Amino acid sequence: MVAWSSLRFNCGQEIANRFVVAPLTTDSSHEDGTAPDNELEFVQRRAANGFGAVISSAAYVEYDGRSWQGIGAAHDGHLSSLHRLADAMRAAGSLAILQIYDGGRIARPELTGERGLRAPSAVASLRPGAKTPRAMTSDEIAKLIASFGEAASLARKAGFDGVEIHGANHYAVHQFFSPRANHRVDDWGGTISKRMNFALAVAQAVRDALGPKLIAGFRVTPFESEADGYTLEDAKLLCNELAKLDLDYISVSLDDYRKSKPMRETRVYDGSGEESYTPAESPITEFARVIAGRCAVMASGGIKTCMDAEAAIDMGADLVAVGRAVVVDPEWLSKVRSKSEASILAGLPKDEREIANALSIPPRMVEYLLSRPGWIPRL
Ligand SMILES: Cc1cc2nc3c(=O)[nH]c(=O)nc-3n(C[C@H](O)[C@H](O)[C@H](O)COP(=O)(O)O)c2cc1C
């Protein structure tokens, strides 16, 4: 089975198997962006199963770009917390990858500083109640790119094996590529190639900061299902440009790998994702074809069994990232490995106290998970 075989990334690092813990925000960090013990325990218990790699929850690179109260990789004060996080992720020999992000127009207004929400353009998100951001200045854009690079330097100093740029799920990097969110007419917008510039500059800054021997990954939403959004063809062009940089993998973010659905901007709020357009061929296959072996392809969305993992690999993925299945069952991979899939927990227990204690999920994360009905199955 391919899923249990190793793979060597372009940078030379080897991943022992193809299973990866997907980035999972716990919404449970301290106000200063450091990780509390219960967040480390959440990660460590899941990593202990022997995943090839574990990707962290998304760490903010600038204070004003926070979309929740999560971990930070914004200054030296975060270094010792990042160190502890890398150690927890690596406890069972997994590669530890730090995901980094900026919220742009979907940062939480109450978490931003005096100057408020900033984004590529002064266009509000489709999320209900979204506030209109102000358009970033060219200096702010240059500073944000540098902040991604500095976050990658912190990751290197903290002992991570690599960094994943969160270019998906409607956060700032995605917003720059989106014709819905980016109405600029300077170097950062106006044509598709200019809308790519931010993503490419961030990828280059991260690679420069990491040096050649650490893993650099990029997560992308393969198309926007909202009207006037970017198409799968647009995203393939971006992917082709990204693959020319020294990346180690491109991760395709889907809600369900079989249905090829990406996350809509409003999905988790109004459940309207169901009717989204589905391309004839899986975006995983299309991306694999464009990338053509220049770096690895990671797939995610609804991977619940070893057969799912193998099916995503058959579609063209090299790696699979597993999210909700490991939230619900911390021992998911051990059960898959020992062919005891029948004993995998299929949903969160009814009793909320049991969720936190039995599954090592921080109480604030439990609230967060339960705040969006239908997001995570219940027993
Ligand atoms: C609680 C939770 C937190 C998440 N946090 C992040 C995150 O920080 N960064 C990210 O790229 N995706 C995040 N995601 C999306 C997952 O990484 C994954 O792509 C998605 O849940 C689909 O895969 P799954 O069906 O295996 O859960 C999160 C998902 C969940 C359920």
The ligand as a Tripos MOL2 file, in Angstrom:
@<TRIPOS>MOLECULE
LIG
   31    33     1     0     0
SMALL
NO_CHARGES

@<TRIPOS>ATOM
      1 C1        -11.4640   22.3990   14.1560 C.3       1 LIG1
      2 C2        -10.8490   22.6720   12.8140 C.ar      1 LIG1
      3 C3         -9.8570   23.6220   12.7060 C.ar      1 LIG1
      4 C4         -9.2440   23.8510   11.4570 C.ar      1 LIG1
      5 N1         -8.1930   24.7270   11.3970 N.ar      1 LIG1
      6 C5         -7.5260   24.8720   10.2220 C.ar      1 LIG1
      7 C6         -6.3410   25.6760   10.1400 C.ar      1 LIG1
      8 O1         -5.8540   26.2430   11.1280 O.2       1 LIG1
      9 N2         -5.7420   25.7880    8.9280 N.ar      1 LIG1
     10 C7         -6.2230   25.1470    7.8050 C.ar      1 LIG1
     11 O2         -5.6210   25.2550    6.7330 O.2       1 LIG1
     12 N3         -7.3160   24.3820    7.8700 N.ar      1 LIG1
     13 C8         -7.9580   24.2140    9.0450 C.ar      1 LIG1
     14 N4         -9.0320   23.3780    9.1010 N.ar      1 LIG1
     15 C9         -9.4310   22.5900    7.8920 C.3       1 LIG1
     16 C10        -8.7970   21.2070    7.9580 C.3       1 LIG1
     17 O3         -7.3880   21.2850    7.9260 O.3       1 LIG1
     18 C11        -9.2830   20.3140    6.8080 C.3       1 LIG1
     19 O4         -8.8390   20.8390    5.5860 O.3       1 LIG1
     20 C12       -10.8040   20.1970    6.7450 C.3       1 LIG1
     21 O5        -11.3350   19.9590    8.0300 O.3       1 LIG1
     22 C13       -11.2410   19.0840    5.7840 C.3       1 LIG1
     23 O6        -10.6060   17.8660    6.1010 O.3       1 LIG1
     24 P1        -11.3090   16.7580    7.0470 P.3       1 LIG1
     25 O7        -12.5780   16.3410    6.3730 O.co2     1 LIG1
     26 O8        -10.2890   15.6630    7.1650 O.co2     1 LIG1
     27 O9        -11.5960   17.4290    8.3690 O.co2     1 LIG1
     28 C14        -9.6770   23.1480   10.3200 C.ar      1 LIG1
     29 C15       -10.6990   22.2150   10.4370 C.ar      1 LIG1
     30 C16       -11.2780   21.9580   11.6690 C.ar      1 LIG1
     31 C17       -12.3410   20.8880   11.7650 C.3       1 LIG1
@<TRIPOS>BOND
     1     1     2 1
     2     2     3 ar
     3     2    30 ar
     4     3     4 ar
     5     4     5 ar
     6     4    28 ar
     7     5     6 ar
     8     6     7 ar
     9     6    13 1
    10     7     8 2
    11     7     9 ar
    12     9    10 ar
    13    10    11 2
    14    10    12 ar
    15    12    13 ar
    16    13    14 ar
    17    14    15 1
    18    14    28 ar
    19    15    16 1
    20    16    17 1
    21    16    18 1
    22    18    19 1
    23    18    20 1
    24    20    21 1
    25    20    22 1
    26    22    23 1
    27    23    24 1
    28    24    25 2
    29    24    26 1
    30    24    27 1
    31    28    29 ar
    32    29    30 ar
    33    30    31 1
@<TRIPOS>SUBSTRUCTURE
     1 LIG1         1 GROUP 0 **** ****
